[in-house]
C-alpha cells in the first residue's frame, strides 16, 4: 500500500512509523510512506503557509494554495484523500479494515487553528481519532496509519492475529498470560494450562463477554455489525 502525508512536519509522522512492526513493514515494502510539505509550495521569502482567520479570532489558519499544491503532487487517480480533523467521523477498527483495502491513502494533517475550509471538499473522508483536540494532525496520521498497516496481509506474520482480536469480532479480546505460571503468588487460570482446546476456547469466550459487558457494553455483536455497515457507507 502507498500512503502519503501532506504535512508541515514530516518527521512527526516518519519517526514513530520507523520502529517495530510498521518500520519492518516499510523495509519489506508492504507500506510505502511518502510526504508532501506545503512549505515547499510557497513563493514568498518566508515560505508562509498560514495567515490570520477572516472574521477575527485567535490562532492562524493554514492557507489553501500551498496545501492544494502539496496535495496535487501526490494525488493520483484512485487515491483516497483523508482529512484529519476533530470534526470528522470517529476512527475505529471497522474504518481501519475498509482503509486497509485501498491502494493509496493520502492524509492531510492540519496544524494551528486548522486549514482553510475550501480544502475540505477535496477529501473523500473527514476523520477524527477521538473527541479531543490535538495540536496537529500528525499524531492522528500515525495512529491511523499504524492501525491500517497491521491489517495489510503479510505484515503480521501470523495471519490470524487480527481475526480474534479486540473490536474485530464485536467483543474485547480475552486476557493473555505468559510464563511463569505463578507470578508473585498469582496463578495463570487453570483452563489455559489444560491443553484442552475446547475448554480454552470456552474460557476465552466467557472472559471476552464478561470484559465487554463491564468495560464496553456498547460493543455487543449487533452494535459491531452496525458499525461495519456505517464504515462501508462512509467510504462509498
Ligand atoms: N480549531 C480546530 C477545532 O476547534 O476544531 C482544531 C484545530 S487543531 C488545534 C489542529 C489540527 O490538528 C487540525 O486541523 C487537525 O488536522 C488535527 N487534529 C486535532 N485534533 C484531532 C483529532 N481528534 N483527530 C484528528 N485530527 C485532529
Boltz pocket constraint, residues with backbone or C-beta under 6 A from the ligand:
constraints:
  - pocket:
      binder: B
      contacts: [[A, 84], [A, 85], [A, 86], [A, 87], [A, 108], [A, 109], [A, 110], [A, 111], [A, 112], [A, 113], [A, 114], [A, 115], [A, 127], [A, 128], [A, 129], [A, 130], [A, 131], [A, 132], [A, 133], [A, 134], [A, 135], [A, 136], [A, 137], [A, 138], [A, 140]]
      max_distance: 6.0
